[in-house]
Amino acid sequence: MHARTIVKPKTLQSNLEQAGLSAGELAALL
């Protein structure tokens, strides 16, 4: 159970990083 609790924050951070990379790619294209 604790392992999942630790994985969730990491997943959120990963999603934020992916969103940031996507925004960076879009900005580069623009």
mmCIF entry with sequence, helices, sheets and N, C-alpha, C, O atoms, coordinates in Angstrom:
data_MODEL
# 
_entry.id   MODEL 
# 
_entity.id                         1 
_entity.type                       polymer 
_entity.pdbx_number_of_molecules   1 
# 
_entity_poly.entity_id                      1 
_entity_poly.type                           'polypeptide(L)' 
_entity_poly.nstd_linkage                   no 
_entity_poly.nstd_monomer                   no 
_entity_poly.pdbx_seq_one_letter_code       MHARTIVKPKTLQSNLEQAGLSAGELAALL 
_entity_poly.pdbx_seq_one_letter_code_can   MHARTIVKPKTLQSNLEQAGLSAGELAALL 
_entity_poly.pdbx_strand_id                 A 
# 
loop_
_entity_poly_seq.entity_id 
_entity_poly_seq.num 
_entity_poly_seq.mon_id 
_entity_poly_seq.hetero 
1 1  MET n 
1 2  HIS n 
1 3  ALA n 
1 4  ARG n 
1 5  THR n 
1 6  ILE n 
1 7  VAL n 
1 8  LYS n 
1 9  PRO n 
1 10 LYS n 
1 11 THR n 
1 12 LEU n 
1 13 GLN n 
1 14 SER n 
1 15 ASN n 
1 16 LEU n 
1 17 GLU n 
1 18 GLN n 
1 19 ALA n 
1 20 GLY n 
1 21 LEU n 
1 22 SER n 
1 23 ALA n 
1 24 GLY n 
1 25 GLU n 
1 26 LEU n 
1 27 ALA n 
1 28 ALA n 
1 29 LEU n 
1 30 LEU n 
# 
_struct_asym.id          A 
_struct_asym.entity_id   1 
# 
_struct_conf.conf_type_id            HELX_P 
_struct_conf.id                      HELX_P1 
_struct_conf.pdbx_PDB_helix_id       AA1 
_struct_conf.beg_label_comp_id       HIS 
_struct_conf.beg_label_asym_id       A 
_struct_conf.beg_label_seq_id        2 
_struct_conf.pdbx_beg_PDB_ins_code   ? 
_struct_conf.end_label_comp_id       LEU 
_struct_conf.end_label_asym_id       A 
_struct_conf.end_label_seq_id        29 
_struct_conf.pdbx_end_PDB_ins_code   ? 
_struct_conf.beg_auth_comp_id        HIS 
_struct_conf.beg_auth_asym_id        A 
_struct_conf.beg_auth_seq_id         2 
_struct_conf.end_auth_comp_id        LEU 
_struct_conf.end_auth_asym_id        A 
_struct_conf.end_auth_seq_id         29 
_struct_conf.pdbx_PDB_helix_class    1 
_struct_conf.details                 ? 
_struct_conf.pdbx_PDB_helix_length   28 
# 
_struct_conf_type.id          HELX_P 
_struct_conf_type.criteria    ? 
_struct_conf_type.reference   ? 
# 
loop_
_atom_site.group_PDB 
_atom_site.id 
_atom_site.type_symbol 
_atom_site.label_atom_id 
_atom_site.label_alt_id 
_atom_site.label_comp_id 
_atom_site.label_asym_id 
_atom_site.label_entity_id 
_atom_site.label_seq_id 
_atom_site.pdbx_PDB_ins_code 
_atom_site.Cartn_x 
_atom_site.Cartn_y 
_atom_site.Cartn_z 
_atom_site.occupancy 
_atom_site.B_iso_or_equiv 
_atom_site.pdbx_formal_charge 
_atom_site.auth_seq_id 
_atom_site.auth_comp_id 
_atom_site.auth_asym_id 
_atom_site.auth_atom_id 
_atom_site.pdbx_PDB_model_num 
ATOM 1   N N  . MET A 1 1  ? 0.841 -1.200 0.000   1.00 0.00 ? 1  MET A N  1 
ATOM 2   C CA . MET A 1 1  ? 0.000 0.000  0.000   1.00 0.00 ? 1  MET A CA 1 
ATOM 3   C C  . MET A 1 1  ? 0.877 1.251  0.000   1.00 0.00 ? 1  MET A C  1 
ATOM 4   O O  . MET A 1 1  ? 0.625 2.200  -0.743  1.00 0.00 ? 1  MET A O  1 
ATOM 5   N N  . HIS A 1 2  ? 1.903 1.240  0.837   1.00 0.00 ? 2  HIS A N  1 
ATOM 6   C CA . HIS A 1 2  ? 2.776 2.414  0.904   1.00 0.00 ? 2  HIS A CA 1 
ATOM 7   C C  . HIS A 1 2  ? 3.488 2.636  -0.420  1.00 0.00 ? 2  HIS A C  1 
ATOM 8   O O  . HIS A 1 2  ? 3.709 3.773  -0.836  1.00 0.00 ? 2  HIS A O  1 
ATOM 9   N N  . ALA A 1 3  ? 3.844 1.537  -1.079  1.00 0.00 ? 3  ALA A N  1 
ATOM 10  C CA . ALA A 1 3  ? 4.545 1.651  -2.362  1.00 0.00 ? 3  ALA A CA 1 
ATOM 11  C C  . ALA A 1 3  ? 3.676 2.414  -3.362  1.00 0.00 ? 3  ALA A C  1 
ATOM 12  O O  . ALA A 1 3  ? 4.162 3.279  -4.091  1.00 0.00 ? 3  ALA A O  1 
ATOM 13  N N  . ARG A 1 4  ? 2.382 2.081  -3.384  1.00 0.00 ? 4  ARG A N  1 
ATOM 14  C CA . ARG A 1 4  ? 1.474 2.767  -4.311  1.00 0.00 ? 4  ARG A CA 1 
ATOM 15  C C  . ARG A 1 4  ? 1.379 4.253  -3.970  1.00 0.00 ? 4  ARG A C  1 
ATOM 16  O O  . ARG A 1 4  ? 1.311 5.109  -4.852  1.00 0.00 ? 4  ARG A O  1 
ATOM 17  N N  . THR A 1 5  ? 1.375 4.539  -2.660  1.00 0.00 ? 5  THR A N  1 
ATOM 18  C CA . THR A 1 5  ? 1.292 5.945  -2.237  1.00 0.00 ? 5  THR A CA 1 
ATOM 19  C C  . THR A 1 5  ? 2.491 6.724  -2.769  1.00 0.00 ? 5  THR A C  1 
ATOM 20  O O  . THR A 1 5  ? 2.370 7.892  -3.138  1.00 0.00 ? 5  THR A O  1 
ATOM 21  N N  . ILE A 1 6  ? 3.650 6.068  -2.803  1.00 0.00 ? 6  ILE A N  1 
ATOM 22  C CA . ILE A 1 6  ? 4.869 6.735  -3.291  1.00 0.00 ? 6  ILE A CA 1 
ATOM 23  C C  . ILE A 1 6  ? 4.831 6.866  -4.807  1.00 0.00 ? 6  ILE A C  1 
ATOM 24  O O  . ILE A 1 6  ? 5.308 7.850  -5.373  1.00 0.00 ? 6  ILE A O  1 
ATOM 25  N N  . VAL A 1 7  ? 4.252 5.851  -5.457  1.00 0.00 ? 7  VAL A N  1 
ATOM 26  C CA . VAL A 1 7  ? 4.199 5.861  -6.929  1.00 0.00 ? 7  VAL A CA 1 
ATOM 27  C C  . VAL A 1 7  ? 3.276 6.964  -7.442  1.00 0.00 ? 7  VAL A C  1 
ATOM 28  O O  . VAL A 1 7  ? 3.547 7.579  -8.473  1.00 0.00 ? 7  VAL A O  1 
ATOM 29  N N  . LYS A 1 8  ? 2.192 7.207  -6.721  1.00 0.00 ? 8  LYS A N  1 
ATOM 30  C CA . LYS A 1 8  ? 1.228 8.212  -7.192  1.00 0.00 ? 8  LYS A CA 1 
ATOM 31  C C  . LYS A 1 8  ? 1.875 9.598  -7.371  1.00 0.00 ? 8  LYS A C  1 
ATOM 32  O O  . LYS A 1 8  ? 1.729 10.190 -8.440  1.00 0.00 ? 8  LYS A O  1 
ATOM 33  N N  . PRO A 1 9  ? 2.581 10.131 -6.371  1.00 0.00 ? 9  PRO A N  1 
ATOM 34  C CA . PRO A 1 9  ? 3.219 11.442 -6.535  1.00 0.00 ? 9  PRO A CA 1 
ATOM 35  C C  . PRO A 1 9  ? 4.183 11.438 -7.721  1.00 0.00 ? 9  PRO A C  1 
ATOM 36  O O  . PRO A 1 9  ? 4.250 12.402 -8.483  1.00 0.00 ? 9  PRO A O  1 
ATOM 37  N N  . LYS A 1 10 ? 4.925 10.341 -7.866  1.00 0.00 ? 10 LYS A N  1 
ATOM 38  C CA . LYS A 1 10 ? 5.876 10.267 -8.975  1.00 0.00 ? 10 LYS A CA 1 
ATOM 39  C C  . LYS A 1 10 ? 5.131 10.322 -10.302 1.00 0.00 ? 10 LYS A C  1 
ATOM 40  O O  . LYS A 1 10 ? 5.589 10.945 -11.260 1.00 0.00 ? 10 LYS A O  1 
ATOM 41  N N  . THR A 1 11 ? 3.973 9.659  -10.348 1.00 0.00 ? 11 THR A N  1 
ATOM 42  C CA . THR A 1 11 ? 3.173 9.665  -11.584 1.00 0.00 ? 11 THR A CA 1 
ATOM 43  C C  . THR A 1 11 ? 2.702 11.085 -11.884 1.00 0.00 ? 11 THR A C  1 
ATOM 44  O O  . THR A 1 11 ? 2.722 11.525 -13.034 1.00 0.00 ? 11 THR A O  1 
ATOM 45  N N  . LEU A 1 12 ? 2.279 11.798 -10.841 1.00 0.00 ? 12 LEU A N  1 
ATOM 46  C CA . LEU A 1 12 ? 1.825 13.177 -11.036 1.00 0.00 ? 12 LEU A CA 1 
ATOM 47  C C  . LEU A 1 12 ? 2.971 14.022 -11.568 1.00 0.00 ? 12 LEU A C  1 
ATOM 48  O O  . LEU A 1 12 ? 2.781 14.819 -12.487 1.00 0.00 ? 12 LEU A O  1 
ATOM 49  N N  . GLN A 1 13 ? 4.156 13.855 -11.001 1.00 0.00 ? 13 GLN A N  1 
ATOM 50  C CA . GLN A 1 13 ? 5.316 14.614 -11.463 1.00 0.00 ? 13 GLN A CA 1 
ATOM 51  C C  . GLN A 1 13 ? 5.627 14.265 -12.905 1.00 0.00 ? 13 GLN A C  1 
ATOM 52  O O  . GLN A 1 13 ? 5.959 15.141 -13.704 1.00 0.00 ? 13 GLN A O  1 
ATOM 53  N N  . SER A 1 14 ? 5.520 12.973 -13.245 1.00 0.00 ? 14 SER A N  1 
ATOM 54  C CA . SER A 1 14 ? 5.789 12.534 -14.618 1.00 0.00 ? 14 SER A CA 1 
ATOM 55  C C  . SER A 1 14 ? 4.803 13.192 -15.567 1.00 0.00 ? 14 SER A C  1 
ATOM 56  O O  . SER A 1 14 ? 5.185 13.650 -16.644 1.00 0.00 ? 14 SER A O  1 
ATOM 57  N N  . ASN A 1 15 ? 3.536 13.243 -15.174 1.00 0.00 ? 15 ASN A N  1 
ATOM 58  C CA . ASN A 1 15 ? 2.509 13.874 -16.016 1.00 0.00 ? 15 ASN A CA 1 
ATOM 59  C C  . ASN A 1 15 ? 2.837 15.352 -16.213 1.00 0.00 ? 15 ASN A C  1 
ATOM 60  O O  . ASN A 1 15 ? 2.707 15.874 -17.320 1.00 0.00 ? 15 ASN A O  1 
ATOM 61  N N  . LEU A 1 16 ? 3.257 16.024 -15.152 1.00 0.00 ? 16 LEU A N  1 
ATOM 62  C CA . LEU A 1 16 ? 3.605 17.446 -15.251 1.00 0.00 ? 16 LEU A CA 1 
ATOM 63  C C  . LEU A 1 16 ? 4.799 17.620 -16.183 1.00 0.00 ? 16 LEU A C  1 
ATOM 64  O O  . LEU A 1 16 ? 4.829 18.543 -16.997 1.00 0.00 ? 16 LEU A O  1 
ATOM 65  N N  . GLU A 1 17 ? 5.785 16.726 -16.058 1.00 0.00 ? 17 GLU A N  1 
ATOM 66  C CA . GLU A 1 17 ? 6.962 16.820 -16.919 1.00 0.00 ? 17 GLU A CA 1 
ATOM 67  C C  . GLU A 1 17 ? 6.565 16.602 -18.375 1.00 0.00 ? 17 GLU A C  1 
ATOM 68  O O  . GLU A 1 17 ? 7.019 17.324 -19.262 1.00 0.00 ? 17 GLU A O  1 
ATOM 69  N N  . GLN A 1 18 ? 5.715 15.603 -18.618 1.00 0.00 ? 18 GLN A N  1 
ATOM 70  C CA . GLN A 1 18 ? 5.263 15.328 -19.983 1.00 0.00 ? 18 GLN A CA 1 
ATOM 71  C C  . GLN A 1 18 ? 4.502 16.527 -20.532 1.00 0.00 ? 18 GLN A C  1 
ATOM 72  O O  . GLN A 1 18 ? 4.674 16.892 -21.695 1.00 0.00 ? 18 GLN A O  1 
ATOM 73  N N  . ALA A 1 19 ? 3.672 17.135 -19.713 1.00 0.00 ? 19 ALA A N  1 
ATOM 74  C CA . ALA A 1 19 ? 2.907 18.303 -20.149 1.00 0.00 ? 19 ALA A CA 1 
ATOM 75  C C  . ALA A 1 19 ? 3.869 19.445 -20.472 1.00 0.00 ? 19 ALA A C  1 
ATOM 76  O O  . ALA A 1 19 ? 3.672 20.166 -21.450 1.00 0.00 ? 19 ALA A O  1 
ATOM 77  N N  . GLY A 1 20 ? 4.907 19.611 -19.653 1.00 0.00 ? 20 GLY A N  1 
ATOM 78  C CA . GLY A 1 20 ? 5.891 20.664 -19.878 1.00 0.00 ? 20 GLY A CA 1 
ATOM 79  C C  . GLY A 1 20 ? 6.641 20.426 -21.179 1.00 0.00 ? 20 GLY A C  1 
ATOM 80  O O  . GLY A 1 20 ? 6.872 21.357 -21.951 1.00 0.00 ? 20 GLY A O  1 
ATOM 81  N N  . LEU A 1 21 ? 7.024 19.166 -21.421 1.00 0.00 ? 21 LEU A N  1 
ATOM 82  C CA . LEU A 1 21 ? 7.732 18.836 -22.654 1.00 0.00 ? 21 LEU A CA 1 
ATOM 83  C C  . LEU A 1 21 ? 6.827 19.093 -23.850 1.00 0.00 ? 21 LEU A C  1 
ATOM 84  O O  . LEU A 1 21 ? 7.275 19.620 -24.869 1.00 0.00 ? 21 LEU A O  1 
ATOM 85  N N  . SER A 1 22 ? 5.552 18.722 -23.729 1.00 0.00 ? 22 SER A N  1 
ATOM 86  C CA . SER A 1 22 ? 4.605 18.939 -24.822 1.00 0.00 ? 22 SER A CA 1 
ATOM 87  C C  . SER A 1 22 ? 4.495 20.439 -25.105 1.00 0.00 ? 22 SER A C  1 
ATOM 88  O O  . SER A 1 22 ? 4.521 20.859 -26.262 1.00 0.00 ? 22 SER A O  1 
ATOM 89  N N  . ALA A 1 23 ? 4.372 21.244 -24.047 1.00 0.00 ? 23 ALA A N  1 
ATOM 90  C CA . ALA A 1 23 ? 4.269 22.694 -24.204 1.00 0.00 ? 23 ALA A CA 1 
ATOM 91  C C  . ALA A 1 23 ? 5.544 23.226 -24.847 1.00 0.00 ? 23 ALA A C  1 
ATOM 92  O O  . ALA A 1 23 ? 5.484 24.105 -25.707 1.00 0.00 ? 23 ALA A O  1 
ATOM 93  N N  . GLY A 1 24 ? 6.695 22.700 -24.439 1.00 0.00 ? 24 GLY A N  1 
ATOM 94  C CA . GLY A 1 24 ? 7.969 23.144 -25.007 1.00 0.00 ? 24 GLY A CA 1 
ATOM 95  C C  . GLY A 1 24 ? 8.040 22.809 -26.484 1.00 0.00 ? 24 GLY A C  1 
ATOM 96  O O  . GLY A 1 24 ? 8.514 23.617 -27.282 1.00 0.00 ? 24 GLY A O  1 
ATOM 97  N N  . GLU A 1 25 ? 7.571 21.617 -26.859 1.00 0.00 ? 25 GLU A N  1 
ATOM 98  C CA . GLU A 1 25 ? 7.584 21.222 -28.269 1.00 0.00 ? 25 GLU A CA 1 
ATOM 99  C C  . GLU A 1 25 ? 6.669 22.133 -29.083 1.00 0.00 ? 25 GLU A C  1 
ATOM 100 O O  . GLU A 1 25 ? 7.024 22.560 -30.182 1.00 0.00 ? 25 GLU A O  1 
ATOM 101 N N  . LEU A 1 26 ? 5.483 22.426 -28.532 1.00 0.00 ? 26 LEU A N  1 
ATOM 102 C CA . LEU A 1 26 ? 4.538 23.311 -29.231 1.00 0.00 ? 26 LEU A CA 1 
ATOM 103 C C  . LEU A 1 26 ? 5.158 24.703 -29.383 1.00 0.00 ? 26 LEU A C  1 
ATOM 104 O O  . LEU A 1 26 ? 5.051 25.320 -30.443 1.00 0.00 ? 26 LEU A O  1 
ATOM 105 N N  . ALA A 1 27 ? 5.794 25.185 -28.342 1.00 0.00 ? 27 ALA A N  1 
ATOM 106 C CA . ALA A 1 27 ? 6.420 26.511 -28.395 1.00 0.00 ? 27 ALA A CA 1 
ATOM 107 C C  . ALA A 1 27 ? 7.521 26.518 -29.453 1.00 0.00 ? 27 ALA A C  1 
ATOM 108 O O  . ALA A 1 27 ? 7.683 27.502 -30.175 1.00 0.00 ? 27 ALA A O  1 
ATOM 109 N N  . ALA A 1 28 ? 8.279 25.423 -29.547 1.00 0.00 ? 28 ALA A N  1 
ATOM 110 C CA . ALA A 1 28 ? 9.356 25.338 -30.533 1.00 0.00 ? 28 ALA A CA 1 
ATOM 111 C C  . ALA A 1 28 ? 8.770 25.378 -31.945 1.00 0.00 ? 28 ALA A C  1 
ATOM 112 O O  . ALA A 1 28 ? 9.322 26.017 -32.842 1.00 0.00 ? 28 ALA A O  1 
ATOM 113 N N  . LEU A 1 29 ? 7.645 24.687 -32.126 1.00 0.00 ? 29 LEU A N  1 
ATOM 114 C CA . LEU A 1 29 ? 7.009 24.678 -33.455 1.00 0.00 ? 29 LEU A CA 1 
ATOM 115 C C  . LEU A 1 29 ? 6.501 26.067 -33.807 1.00 0.00 ? 29 LEU A C  1 
ATOM 116 O O  . LEU A 1 29 ? 6.602 26.503 -34.953 1.00 0.00 ? 29 LEU A O  1 
ATOM 117 N N  . LEU A 1 30 ? 5.951 26.763 -32.805 1.00 0.00 ? 30 LEU A N  1 
ATOM 118 C CA . LEU A 1 30 ? 5.432 28.111 -33.062 1.00 0.00 ? 30 LEU A CA 1 
ATOM 119 C C  . LEU A 1 30 ? 6.605 29.054 -33.286 1.00 0.00 ? 30 LEU A C  1 
ATOM 120 O O  . LEU A 1 30 ? 6.403 30.245 -33.521 1.00 0.00 ? 30 LEU A O  1 
# 
